[in-house]
Amino acid sequence: MTRLDKLAEMARGHYIAVTAKTLGSRGTDILRDFLPVLQSIHRSVDYESISVALTVCFALNGNAAPLDYEKAYRVVDVSHLALYNSGALLVEARTDGTFYVWKEQSDVEAMHAGRVIYHYEPGKGEKFWIDGVEGEVPSSVAFTRIFGISRFEDLADCLNHYAMHLARSSECNILAALWREEGRVMWKAGPETEMRKSLYQHLKSSLREGNPDITQETRVDDRNPVDIQVKWENSNRIALIEIKWIGASGVLGDKPRITKRWPESRALDGLRQLAEYLDLTRARAGAYDRRGFLFVYDARRARVTADTLVLSRRDGLKYQDAHIRFQADLLSRSDMAAPIRCFCEPNFATGASPSRR
């Protein structure tokens, strides 16, 4: 098959071409009405909030297989869809502008006859069926998904970049000043506030799309502040970022001492705390599509005492690949992002360079 043949085959399989072939001029009118509805649904529910599947359908005629409306919620405002999302959604769009919503995965094969159906699954992409005939949704060069923009994915990329390029080797000046000694054995006492400032500064300078509003220590209720909150202009997205550190902190001087030594359980507590914040946010702002991000600064070292100033590679890197086992039920939540554990590396170059002797 030549290159032109492949392009022609792709064009024939495109969902717009399939719609025109299957339904004729009526199909063009249906897509003209259906696609803006689909885009409005993606404005309400982020791609990253769908952990199982999102199916959106529109009945073409009375021959479509009946749906179980006793299990459905009737929604009059598309912005309220986030309230019903637990990772799987079936949405039927009606001509009167209302929606019927099911909080479950749909059997697309059993229902695609007599309907226009859009279906999205993480890892599998987007598909269309037009009265039982499948049409492809090709990705563009710039976007792998074309009906909406994932603000949460953009934030996750930003956090991972910070972890890999700034926090890991303490390239950030704020983090570099937080170590008790040049060898980066342990943190200075009480590093939490400065850690938050470091991540906040990175997000302020790097997260640009969607005009994000980034705030520190925003209260989710009268007693509980989340470390960083991100909201986007003209969007119902809200991200909560909780920061935890594990390892040791201490002071030097005439009597060196360790002020804190947080184990892995501190990170586990952080994920449980974040889940509570997400529940509180859902209670007070149910129409927001929310997502929680846990960021863990991991500075665990082996055989560290209060007067340890330098480390062997074996002791300094013992926990480099010691991944944290978080609770499966919390990780499986549709509003919980994968936690980011950043192993903050020791500095083994202290005094090694001839110019420093």
C-alpha positions in Angstrom: 0.0 0.0 0.0 1.4 3.3 -1.0 1.5 6.4 1.2 -1.4 8.0 -0.8 -3.4 4.8 -0.4 -2.9 4.9 3.4 -4.0 8.5 3.5 -7.1 7.7 1.5 -7.9 4.8 3.8 -7.6 7.1 6.8 -9.8 9.7 5.2 -12.5 7.1 4.4 -12.4 5.8 8.0 -12.6 9.3 9.6 -15.8 9.6 11.8 -17.0 12.6 9.8 -16.7 10.7 6.5 -18.4 7.6 8.0 -21.3 9.8 9.3 -21.8 11.3 5.9 -21.8 7.9 4.2 -24.1 6.3 6.8 -26.6 9.1 7.3 -26.2 11.4 4.4 -26.9 15.1 4.8 -28.8 14.3 8.0 -25.5 13.1 9.5 -23.9 16.5 8.9 -26.7 18.2 10.8 -26.5 15.7 13.7 -22.7 16.1 14.1 -23.1 19.9 14.0 -25.3 19.6 17.0 -23.6 16.7 18.7 -19.9 17.9 18.7 -20.5 21.1 20.7 -22.3 19.0 23.3 -19.4 16.6 23.4 -17.0 19.5 23.9 -19.1 21.0 26.7 -19.0 17.6 28.5 -15.2 17.6 28.3 -15.2 21.0 29.7 -17.0 19.7 32.7 -15.2 16.4 33.1 -11.4 16.3 32.5 -9.9 13.4 30.5 -7.7 12.6 33.6 -10.9 12.2 35.7 -12.0 9.2 33.6 -10.3 6.1 34.9 -12.6 3.6 33.3 -14.6 5.0 30.4 -16.7 7.9 29.2 -19.5 7.2 26.7 -21.7 9.9 25.2 -24.6 8.9 23.0 -27.5 10.4 21.0 -30.4 8.3 19.7 -31.0 8.6 16.0 -34.4 6.8 16.0 -36.7 4.6 17.9 -34.8 1.4 16.9 -32.0 2.0 19.4 -31.8 -0.5 22.2 -33.6 0.8 25.3 -31.5 2.1 28.3 -32.3 1.5 31.9 -33.6 4.9 32.9 -34.5 3.8 36.5 -30.7 3.8 37.2 -30.1 7.2 35.5 -29.8 10.7 36.8 -31.5 13.5 34.9 -29.1 16.5 34.6 -30.3 19.9 33.2 -26.9 21.6 33.4 -23.8 20.0 31.8 -21.5 21.7 34.4 -23.0 19.3 37.0 -21.7 16.2 35.4 -18.6 16.2 37.6 -20.8 15.5 40.6 -21.7 12.1 39.1 -18.3 11.1 37.9 -16.5 8.3 39.8 -14.3 7.3 36.8 -17.0 5.8 34.6 -19.8 7.7 32.9 -22.5 7.0 30.3 -24.2 10.2 29.2 -27.2 10.4 26.8 -27.7 13.8 25.3 -31.3 14.8 24.5 -32.6 17.2 21.9 -34.1 19.4 24.7 -30.7 20.1 26.1 -31.0 17.8 29.1 -28.9 14.7 29.9 -29.4 11.3 31.4 -26.4 10.0 33.3 -25.3 6.6 34.5 -22.4 6.1 36.9 -21.2 2.9 35.2 -19.3 1.6 32.2 -21.4 1.0 29.1 -21.5 -2.0 26.8 -20.9 -0.1 23.5 -21.3 -3.2 21.3 -24.9 -3.7 22.7 -26.1 -0.2 22.2 -24.4 1.4 19.2 -27.1 0.5 16.6 -29.5 3.4 16.1 -27.2 5.9 17.9 -24.3 8.2 17.4 -21.8 7.2 20.1 -18.6 8.7 21.3 -16.4 6.5 23.6 -13.2 7.3 25.4 -11.0 4.9 27.4 -7.7 5.8 29.0 -4.9 4.2 27.0 -7.2 3.3 24.1 -8.2 6.8 22.9 -11.4 8.1 21.3 -13.8 6.3 19.0 -17.1 7.0 17.2 -19.9 4.8 16.1 -22.6 6.0 13.8 -25.6 3.7 13.7 -23.3 0.7 14.3 -20.5 1.7 11.9 -17.2 2.6 13.6 -15.4 5.8 12.7 -11.8 6.7 13.7 -10.9 9.8 15.7 -7.4 10.6 14.5 -5.1 12.6 16.8 -3.5 15.7 15.6 0.2 16.4 15.7 -0.1 18.6 18.8 -2.9 16.8 20.6 -3.5 13.1 21.3 -7.1 13.9 22.2 -9.1 16.5 20.2 -12.4 17.1 22.0 -11.0 18.7 25.2 -7.8 19.9 27.0 -6.6 18.1 30.2 -5.5 20.7 32.7 -4.7 18.0 35.2 -2.3 16.3 32.8 -0.6 19.6 32.2 -0.2 20.0 36.0 1.1 16.4 36.4 3.8 17.0 33.7 4.8 20.2 35.5 5.1 18.4 38.9 7.1 15.6 37.4 9.5 18.0 35.6 10.1 19.7 39.0 10.8 16.4 40.7 13.2 15.2 38.0 15.1 18.4 37.1 15.0 20.6 40.3 14.1 18.7 43.5 16.0 15.5 42.8 19.4 17.2 42.8 18.4 20.4 44.7 18.9 22.6 41.7 16.3 24.9 43.1 18.0 27.6 45.3 15.3 27.4 47.9 15.7 23.6 48.3 19.5 23.9 48.2 19.4 26.2 51.2 17.3 23.7 53.2 20.0 21.1 53.8 21.7 21.0 57.1 25.1 20.2 55.6 26.7 20.3 52.2 26.5 16.6 51.8 22.7 16.7 51.9 22.4 14.1 54.7 19.3 15.6 56.3 17.1 18.7 56.1 17.3 21.7 58.5 14.7 21.7 61.2 11.2 22.6 60.0 11.7 22.6 56.2 7.9 22.3 55.3 7.2 26.0 54.6 10.2 26.5 52.3 9.5 23.3 50.5 6.0 24.6 49.7 7.5 27.9 48.6 9.9 26.1 46.2 7.1 24.1 44.5 4.8 27.1 44.4 7.5 29.2 42.7 8.0 26.5 40.1 4.3 26.2 39.4 3.9 30.0 39.1 6.7 30.2 36.5 6.0 27.0 34.6 2.2 26.4 34.6 0.9 28.8 32.0 -2.0 27.3 30.0 -5.5 28.2 31.0 -4.4 31.2 33.1 -4.1 29.2 36.4 -4.7 30.8 39.8 -2.2 29.2 42.2 -2.5 29.8 45.9 -0.8 28.5 49.1 -2.4 27.1 52.2 -5.9 27.4 51.0 -8.5 26.2 53.5 -10.8 23.4 52.4 -12.9 23.9 55.6 -12.6 25.9 58.8 -9.6 23.8 60.1 -7.8 22.2 57.2 -5.5 24.0 54.7 -4.2 22.3 51.7 -0.6 23.2 50.8 -1.2 24.4 47.2 -4.5 24.8 45.3 -4.7 25.4 41.5 -7.8 26.7 39.7 -8.0 27.7 36.0 -9.9 30.6 34.5 -13.3 29.8 32.9 -13.0 26.2 34.0 -14.5 24.0 36.7 -11.1 22.3 37.4 -9.6 22.4 40.9 -6.4 20.7 41.9 -5.2 20.1 45.5 -1.5 19.5 46.1 -0.4 18.1 49.4 3.3 18.1 50.3 5.1 15.7 52.7 8.7 15.0 53.4 10.3 11.8 54.8 13.8 11.2 56.2 15.5 13.2 58.9 15.9 16.9 59.9 18.2 18.3 62.4 20.6 21.1 63.6 24.3 21.3 63.9 26.3 23.5 66.3 28.0 22.4 69.5 25.4 19.7 70.1 24.2 18.2 66.8 20.7 16.7 67.1 18.0 15.2 65.0 14.7 17.1 65.4 12.5 14.9 63.3 12.7 11.5 61.6 9.7 10.8 59.4 9.3 7.2 58.1 7.3 6.0 55.0 4.1 6.1 57.0 4.2 9.9 56.9 3.6 9.7 53.1 0.8 7.2 53.7 -0.8 9.7 56.1 -0.5 12.4 53.4 -2.5 10.4 50.9 -5.2 9.7 53.5 -5.2 13.4 54.3 -5.5 14.4 50.7 -8.4 12.0 50.2 -10.2 13.7 53.1 -9.6 17.1 51.4 -11.0 15.9 48.2 -14.1 14.6 50.0 -14.5 18.0 51.7 -14.1 19.8 48.4 -16.7 17.6 46.8 -19.1 18.4 49.6 -18.8 22.1 49.3 -18.2 22.4 45.6 -19.7 19.4 43.9 -19.7 20.8 40.4 -15.9 21.2 40.4 -13.9 18.5 38.7 -11.2 18.0 41.3 -8.0 16.0 41.4 -5.5 15.4 44.3 -1.7 15.4 43.9 0.6 14.1 46.6 4.2 15.3 46.4 6.7 13.5 48.6 10.3 14.8 49.2 12.1 11.6 50.1 15.4 12.2 51.9 15.8 8.8 53.6 19.3 7.7 54.3 20.8 4.7 56.0 22.9 4.7 59.2 22.4 8.4 59.9 23.2 9.8 63.4 23.0 13.4 64.7 26.6 14.2 63.8 26.7 12.5 60.3 28.1 15.0 57.8 29.0 12.7 54.8 27.6 9.5 53.5 28.9 6.5 51.5 27.1 5.9 48.3 25.7 2.7 49.7 24.1 4.5 52.7 23.1 7.6 50.8 21.3 5.7 48.0 19.8 2.8 50.0 16.3 4.2 49.6 16.6 5.5 46.1 14.4 2.7 44.7 12.4 2.0 47.8 9.0 2.9 46.4 6.2 3.6 48.8 3.3 1.2 48.9 0.2 3.4 49.1 -3.3 2.2 50.0 -4.8 0.6 46.9 -8.3 1.9 47.6 -7.0 5.5 47.7 -4.9 5.1 44.5 -7.9 3.7 42.7 -10.0 6.8 43.3 -10.9 8.6 40.1 -10.0 12.0 41.6 -6.6 10.9 42.9 -3.5 11.3 40.7 -0.6 9.0 41.1 1.6 10.2 44.0 5.0 11.7 43.0 7.9 10.5 45.2 11.0 12.5 44.5 14.1 11.0 46.0 16.3 13.9 46.9 19.8 12.8 46.3 22.8 13.3 48.6 25.8 15.3 47.4 28.7 12.9 47.1 31.0 15.6 45.5 31.7 17.5 48.7 35.4 18.3 48.8 36.2 16.0 46.0 37.2 18.6 43.4 40.8 19.7 43.5 39.7 23.3 43.3 37.8 22.9 46.6 40.7 21.6 48.6 
